[in-house]
Amino acid sequence: MDRATGTVVVVGSSVGGVRTAQAMRTEGFTGRIVLVGQEADLPYDKPPLSKQLLAGTWDTDRITLLGTAAAEAAGIELRLGVGAARLDVAGRRIELADGTALGYDAVVLATGADARPSPWVAGSGVHVLRSLADATALRRDLGAQGPVVVVGGGFIGAEVAATARALGREVTVVDPLPAPIGRVIGDAVAEHVTTLHHRHDVATRFGVGVEDVRGRPGDLRVRLTDGTELDAGTVVVGIGAIPNDAWLQDSGLLVDDGVVCDEHGRAPGSPDVYAVGDVARWYHPGLEKHRRVEHWTNAVEQAAVVAHNLVHPDDLRAHRPVEYVWSDQYDWRIQIVGRPGAATRHELLGDLDGAQARGAAVYTDDSGLLCGAVTVNWPKALVVCRRLMGTAATFDDAVAQLAGLPARRAASTS
């Protein structure tokens, strides 16, 4: 392929796919770009689905990533409302679900991840949340009466719980783990998140699972593994996501919890096939292992790397990010860098109690290096932690630098 021209098909119209297409133009690509999306809606941003859009404070125009006029101005052809059905690597073709096909000189796989399906079906009263259609249906039911039971205390579950409570609904969160988002931030900070939800009158049933959901919309019964039952008008199931890679199983690509790629975003042994975002499991040279990361920031940064490498194959860049994700719950902005979940020791600084919380936790493993950090409503601490995570700083150095910032110290070390 002439790296300045030719045809590039980007499969997937979420943020990874959109940003790849846009970055290719910035990198000087003048050929044809076709952006394929399974959903008929214009490409949209997903983080607001569990927050502003679900709450009704934003409309769909506010979350649009690429409008028709902007796509036309950038020379990006939109093929929306039809998904990809098969990838023919040798023939350099994408077969679409409507029976048509697109030839390509290079292809970027950005099909993201889908919500892990709910094991329980009780009409439209049981929801997952991953798409605009999901958010629209859930928003409609949140306007009704009756308690809301959220199954799963991860990011989606915790954010939906906060939004539903702000809408005046009675909310209970159920999770087998002892605290919300504990897998990501560790139990110490997660306990403070639990307190935050309790302060807003959200009930929690942690350390217990859900065995069954039955009934009909507006009149549901949630049976827990300890034998108790909860009444619900609406149930939201947030039990993780799975990469949207089933359509690639007969492609010849190495597919193992996502499309396996090298550090440059290329599928090994498959010329001109790249992957970005939630569907990509790429080799992280800093960690020396393959990683698949379901975070908005990772998709954006990886899109820039892949676009550059596609257009400039003689100047390859490796994707080696410092992982970053955020979550808005009530008046807390929780921001996470690195991998706190891998830590063996942490220290809390600042204040994570009360209505004016402002603090941080820093984490280390057996190496003694800083391996992650969590900040709450403390932008300066976040800036320091992100910078230090990129410099192989020690845990002690991170603690010292944060202790010098203007925030009250809360003594808590383990």
MARMILUM-500936 format. One line per 5 residues: for each residue x, y, z of C-alpha. Coordinates in steps of 0.05 Angstrom, whole numbers, plus 5000, padded with zeros to 4 digits. Example, Ala and Ser with C-alpha at 12.3 -4.5 7.8 and 13.67 -1.06 7.14 Angstrom:
// MARMILUM-500936
5246:4910:5156 | 5273:4979:5143 .
***
This chain:
// MARMILUM-500936
5000:5000:5000 | 5021:5071:4986 | 5021:5096:5058 | 4996:5165:5037 | 4939:5139:4995 .
4899:5075:4985 | 4837:5054:5023 | 4834:5044:5098 | 4773:5014:5130 | 4763:5028:5204 .
4715:4977:5234 | 4682:5007:5295 | 4652:5076:5305 | 4666:5089:5379 | 4722:5134:5404 .
4780:5088:5383 | 4755:5082:5311 | 4737:5156:5304 | 4802:5181:5333 | 4842:5134:5288 .
4807:5161:5226 | 4817:5233:5247 | 4890:5222:5267 | 4905:5191:5199 | 4886:5257:5166 .
4929:5295:5216 | 4987:5248:5198 | 4980:5266:5125 | 4939:5208:5097 | 4903:5231:5034 .
4870:5166:5012 | 4801:5138:5024 | 4777:5126:5096 | 4714:5086:5109 | 4687:5084:5180 .
4641:5025:5192 | 4593:5024:5252 | 4543:4972:5273 | 4498:5024:5306 | 4457:5071:5262 .
4470:5130:5308 | 4525:5179:5292 | 4589:5161:5330 | 4582:5181:5403 | 4622:5183:5467 .
4606:5129:5519 | 4629:5155:5587 | 4568:5202:5593 | 4519:5144:5583 | 4521:5125:5657 .
4523:5197:5681 | 4500:5260:5644 | 4460:5227:5589 | 4427:5178:5637 | 4411:5235:5684 .
4380:5275:5627 | 4426:5335:5636 | 4458:5323:5567 | 4425:5306:5502 | 4453:5263:5446 .
4481:5323:5408 | 4527:5336:5468 | 4559:5267:5463 | 4568:5263:5387 | 4640:5247:5368 .
4634:5257:5293 | 4576:5292:5259 | 4557:5285:5186 | 4586:5353:5167 | 4651:5341:5204 .
4659:5272:5172 | 4648:5301:5103 | 4698:5357:5116 | 4750:5306:5138 | 4736:5260:5079 .
4713:5203:5124 | 4659:5160:5093 | 4608:5136:5145 | 4578:5066:5136 | 4532:5064:5197 .
4477:5015:5217 | 4513:4954:5189 | 4564:4912:5227 | 4623:4873:5202 | 4610:4799:5193 .
4677:4771:5169 | 4748:4792:5156 | 4783:4761:5095 | 4856:4777:5108 | 4884:4745:5045 .
4832:4777:5001 | 4836:4844:5038 | 4761:4848:5046 | 4711:4863:5100 | 4645:4827:5091 .
4588:4866:5122 | 4524:4839:5154 | 4481:4865:5097 | 4518:4822:5047 | 4562:4877:5017 .
4637:4878:5022 | 4691:4931:5026 | 4761:4922:4998 | 4819:4953:5036 | 4893:4966:5033 .
4895:4969:5108 | 4843:4955:5162 | 4838:4980:5233 | 4796:4937:5280 | 4762:4980:5332 .
4700:4940:5349 | 4706:4952:5424 | 4673:4910:5476 | 4601:4891:5492 | 4569:4888:5560 .
4572:4819:5590 | 4501:4794:5579 | 4454:4789:5638 | 4442:4717:5659 | 4371:4737:5677 .
4315:4757:5631 | 4254:4790:5660 | 4227:4832:5604 | 4255:4902:5594 | 4260:4911:5669 .
4331:4882:5669 | 4382:4926:5636 | 4455:4927:5616 | 4489:4992:5597 | 4539:4997:5540 .
4504:5032:5482 | 4462:5093:5469 | 4401:5048:5460 | 4416:5016:5528 | 4421:5084:5561 .
4356:5108:5529 | 4318:5046:5552 | 4346:5051:5623 | 4331:5126:5626 | 4259:5111:5609 .
4253:5060:5665 | 4288:5105:5715 | 4230:5153:5705 | 4183:5102:5734 | 4172:5081:5806 .
4201:5027:5849 | 4269:5010:5877 | 4330:5001:5833 | 4376:4942:5844 | 4445:4948:5813 .
4481:4881:5804 | 4556:4894:5803 | 4596:4948:5839 | 4646:4964:5784 | 4651:5031:5748 .
4585:5024:5711 | 4547:4998:5771 | 4573:5051:5818 | 4560:5108:5769 | 4490:5083:5752 .
4475:5077:5826 | 4497:5150:5837 | 4456:5174:5778 | 4393:5135:5797 | 4398:5161:5868 .
4404:5233:5843 | 4340:5220:5804 | 4305:5204:5869 | 4303:5128:5864 | 4315:5081:5921 .
4378:5042:5904 | 4413:4979:5927 | 4481:4956:5900 | 4497:4881:5903 | 4566:4853:5892 .
4604:4791:5917 | 4665:4835:5931 | 4670:4873:5997 | 4669:4943:5966 | 4654:4978:5899 .
4709:4983:5846 | 4754:4946:5895 | 4787:4905:5841 | 4815:4969:5811 | 4831:5013:5871 .
4840:4964:5928 | 4797:4956:5990 | 4824:5015:6030 | 4799:5069:5983 | 4740:5027:5962 .
4715:5029:6034 | 4713:5105:6028 | 4673:5098:5964 | 4624:5053:6001 | 4617:5107:6054 .
4604:5158:5999 | 4546:5116:5973 | 4519:5106:6043 | 4522:5181:6055 | 4475:5189:5996 .
4428:5135:6024 | 4447:5080:5975 | 4441:5011:6007 | 4495:4960:5994 | 4496:4885:5998 .
4569:4866:5990 | 4598:4797:5998 | 4537:4765:5968 | 4517:4748:5897 | 4452:4746:5857 .
4422:4678:5844 | 4360:4697:5804 | 4318:4755:5779 | 4245:4741:5763 | 4180:4778:5753 .
4160:4830:5703 | 4182:4902:5689 | 4164:4946:5748 | 4152:4886:5793 | 4216:4845:5800 .
4245:4801:5854 | 4321:4793:5862 | 4341:4731:5899 | 4410:4733:5932 | 4457:4675:5947 .
4444:4682:6021 | 4370:4668:6009 | 4344:4738:6019 | 4303:4774:5966 | 4300:4847:5943 .
4240:4881:5911 | 4257:4921:5848 | 4223:4962:5795 | 4286:4963:5754 | 4349:4920:5754 .
4415:4941:5723 | 4467:4888:5711 | 4539:4912:5706 | 4583:4850:5710 | 4638:4869:5661 .
4650:4870:5587 | 4674:4822:5534 | 4714:4842:5472 | 4674:4844:5408 | 4718:4794:5372 .
4672:4735:5356 | 4665:4758:5283 | 4741:4748:5276 | 4745:4676:5299 | 4753:4648:5228 .
4798:4705:5204 | 4864:4671:5218 | 4883:4726:5266 | 4908:4708:5335 | 4846:4723:5377 .
4853:4710:5452 | 4812:4757:5496 | 4816:4808:5440 | 4859:4815:5378 | 4931:4800:5397 .
4978:4855:5371 | 5050:4877:5377 | 5071:4941:5412 | 5057:4979:5348 | 4984:4957:5344 .
4996:4908:5287 | 4968:4838:5284 | 5028:4792:5275 | 5032:4755:5209 | 4975:4795:5179 .
4999:4852:5136 | 4963:4918:5144 | 4917:4894:5200 | 4916:4938:5262 | 4873:4940:5325 .
4857:4995:5375 | 4816:5004:5438 | 4778:4953:5479 | 4785:4898:5427 | 4861:4903:5423 .
4907:4861:5467 | 4974:4890:5452 | 5044:4879:5478 | 5062:4932:5529 | 5138:4939:5527 .
5141:4972:5595 | 5104:4914:5629 | 5133:4862:5582 | 5067:4827:5572 | 5003:4833:5532 .
4948:4878:5559 | 4876:4893:5541 | 4851:4957:5573 | 4778:4979:5571 | 4790:5053:5584 .
4772:5115:5543 | 4842:5146:5550 | 4876:5083:5527 | 4833:5080:5464 | 4849:5153:5447 .
4924:5146:5458 | 4928:5080:5421 | 4889:5109:5362 | 4942:5163:5355 | 4998:5111:5356 .
4964:5065:5305 | 4948:5123:5258 | 5020:5145:5259 | 5047:5075:5248 | 4999:5062:5191 .
5018:5125:5154 | 5093:5124:5173 | 5115:5051:5175 | 5189:5072:5174 | 5180:5111:5239 .
5143:5062:5284 | 5121:5083:5354 | 5105:5035:5411 | 5042:5042:5452 | 5066:5043:5525 .
5016:5085:5563 | 5010:5101:5636 | 4940:5073:5648 | 4889:5125:5668 | 4814:5123:5681 .
4765:5166:5718 | 4697:5158:5750 | 4647:5212:5771 | 4603:5192:5829 | 4561:5246:5864 .
4609:5303:5879 | 4671:5259:5875 | 4717:5255:5815 | 4758:5192:5825 | 4820:5188:5780 .
4864:5127:5775 | 4933:5120:5744 | 4975:5058:5738 | 4955:4992:5769 | 4934:5001:5842 .
4904:4931:5840 | 4975:4901:5835 | 4999:4935:5899 | 5023:4903:5963 | 5027:4969:6002 .
4993:5036:6001 | 4989:5102:6037 | 4931:5151:6042 | 4943:5226:6042 | 4894:5283:6049 .
4822:5270:6071 | 4773:5220:6042 | 4721:5229:6096 | 4662:5277:6098 | 4629:5321:6047 .
4693:5359:6027 | 4736:5299:6009 | 4803:5315:5977 | 4856:5262:5980 | 4899:5210:5947 .
4926:5140:5956 | 4992:5117:5927 | 5011:5045:5917 | 5074:5002:5910 | 5091:4929:5900 .
5152:4889:5920 | 5196:4932:5875 | 5188:4993:5919 | 5169:5034:5857 | 5105:5073:5849 .
5056:5026:5813 | 4992:5066:5818 | 4953:5122:5850 | 4881:5142:5863 | 4861:5215:5873 .
4795:5244:5895 | 4779:5317:5878 | 4853:5334:5879 | 4877:5356:5810 | 4948:5375:5832 .
4959:5307:5862 | 4936:5274:5798 | 4986:5315:5757 | 5043:5295:5804 | 5024:5221:5802 .
5017:5218:5727 | 5085:5250:5719 | 5118:5204:5769 | 5087:5142:5739 | 5124:5157:5674 .
5192:5163:5708 | 5200:5099:5749 | 5194:5139:5813 | 5197:5106:5881 | 5138:5099:5927 .
5173:5141:5980 | 5186:5197:5931 | 5113:5198:5911 | 5091:5201:5984 | 5139:5258:5998 .
5117:5299:5938 | 5043:5291:5954 | 5055:5307:6027 | 5083:5374:6005 | 5019:5393:5969 .
4965:5434:6004 | 4919:5382:6031 | 4907:5356:6102 | 4943:5291:6117 | 4901:5232:6139 .
4946:5182:6173 | 4933:5113:6144 | 4987:5065:6122 | 4985:4991:6109 .
***
